[in-house]
Amino acid sequence: MFIDKTVVVGISGSIAAYKAAELVSRLKKMHARVRVCMTKAAEEFITPLTLQSLSQNSVACDMFLPAGKWEIGHVSLAAAADIMVIAPATANIIGKIACGIADDIVTSTAMATKAKIVIAPAMNINMYENEVVQENIEKLKKRGIIIVEPESGRLACGTFGKGRLAEIDDIIESIYEGLLYEKDLIGKRVLVTAGPTREKIDDIRFITNHSSGKMGYAVAREAKRRGAAVTLVSGKVSLAPIKGVETIYVDTAQQMYNTVIGRADDNDIIVKAAAVGDFKVKNTFTGKAKKENIKTLELERNPDILFELGKTKKYALIGFCMETEELEMYASQKLKEKNPDFIVANDLIMEGAGFATDTNIVKILHQSGEIEDLPIMSKSDLANEILDRAKILLK
Ligand code: C5P
């Protein structure tokens, strides 16, 4: 994941400094080259030896090296960095960086580097809420520094509140975004639907389909990584929610319809990746119906969300379809009928395509008549291909 990338980890003197060991270890497992620098206060909480062993590199603690060493610590670290992450960052170090003070190895590396910087604050709640700390954080954000918000919970000082170092997973996600993503969708709103819908038979049973939600979640995650404000309207899936994406869970096609139509016009891009049930049950039962009583299910059509969205289309609109035969013919029929800007068509019987896989093989059919055949790729890569094409359509 981080092959050939150098991540400089700066550690400052918060009790959460011990968690930097886990961060360094995880980054190494992801194949990053890791170089650690730490303040004197950080050394009170965790030893350089621990970090040296985990990073398999010497650890910089001093600005001033003994005679005979020609390398200037902060300058060489700053130059080597593809990205710098300061975790944990105290109120003190945040204040210094915000004000341009560079009086230790961490702040001077931050000052000298041209690489992106990620800062994960960790401190007592009163310190975190202090106006000057908040102002400093805002200053850093304005300068393009990525802040990984602290979590709420029990703090080392025994109080409860916001100030605990963010989860290591979230810090790694921010490093990943900072390293690999252009924020080309900043200021754009993207709405994505994902997963299956459920249609009630009685209070116990329902009709659904095999959709895993993986494709829609990949689009939502990639759009968020590219800087968009993302709303995900999701059926019941077993995927973890995506931090930073507003997720609205729905059951039925009608609920999905109401949620999507109510918000559609606020968006720049709408991607309809959900597998919406075409039918709902007319003669539903209350409680658990006795099997003898369920003889015939009467079905009626659900509203078609994509068709409704295609009528006005104040946004770039992307539909999906899945077929087991005559893919191109059915996809172009849907493209005409439902009127999305383009439709992403996948053949359910091809190996590597479809519901539960992590890859997909699709054709993209455009209103211009152009048909693209994309090779097999991960759902994340396909999500970016879709967003690239949607971006061109933005008004
Ligand atoms: O007709 P079909 O279900 O194959 O069309 C698939 C596309 O239409 C998908 O983008 C799906 O999200 C959307 N759809 C919808 N409302 C429905 C049925 C499908 O928005 N009731």
Boltz pocket constraint, residues with backbone or C-beta under 6 A from the ligand:
constraints:
  - pocket:
      binder: B
      contacts: [[A, 193], [A, 253], [A, 272], [A, 273], [A, 274], [A, 275], [A, 276], [A, 277], [A, 278], [A, 302], [A, 303], [A, 304], [A, 305], [A, 306], [A, 307], [A, 318], [A, 319], [A, 320], [A, 321], [A, 322], [A, 334]]
      max_distance: 6.0
